[in-house]
Amino acid sequence: MEKMIYRKIELENNHTLVLLDLSRKITPDAYVVIMKANIEIKIEKELFFDDPLSDFKFQDILAKLGDKVVYEYKIERNFIMDKDKERVFEALVKTFLDNLGQYVAKPNFPGKFILKKYKDRIKKLDKKV
């Protein structure tokens, strides 16, 4: 996994954005170029400063999600010629950072992301009943 890490960026919200190059050769001279972004978020009560949680709700979030969640974003381009691979990958990174980089760096992003994952999990559990 270490060799696939393209870049690590320390965000202003005290989390680390990890950009990965998951590209792979699909023919002798072509690639599928894959850029993946990850942020591992440890679930801590301090992340919910916008909308403080009761102890009960916080404990329920931990029970449903565990002690961390991972934000993931993946984008790929298929059949990129060998000579264009690096340029295409760097363009994917630039597009992600230009469009979503500011958003994931916001101080309230980790708390809001955790709440979204929590709501999604509850919906999924409700469907099973």
C-alpha positions, 0 to 999 in steps of 0.5 A: 500500500505504501508504494501507491501513496502519491501524496499525504496532505495535512488538512486544517481540520487536523485530519490527513488526506491520502491520495493514492495511485491505484493505476494498473496496466491493461494492455502493453501500452495502456493503463486504467488510471485510478486516483483514490482519496482517503481520510480516516476519521477517528470518531471523537465527541469533539468533532461535533462542535456544530451540533453537540451530541448527547452521550447516548447518541454519541455511544449509539454512533460508536455502537453502529459505526465503530471507532472510525469511519473512512471517507473515500473518493475514487475516480478513474479513466480507462485506456490511457496510453503509457505516455499520458498516464502521469499527466492524466493522473495529475489532472485527476488529483488537481480536479479533486483538490480544486473541487473537493479539497476545500470541502474535506478540509473544513473544520466541520467536515469530519463531524458531518461525514460521521453523522451522514454515515450514521444516518445511512447505517440506520436506514440500512438497518431499518430496511433489514427489519 
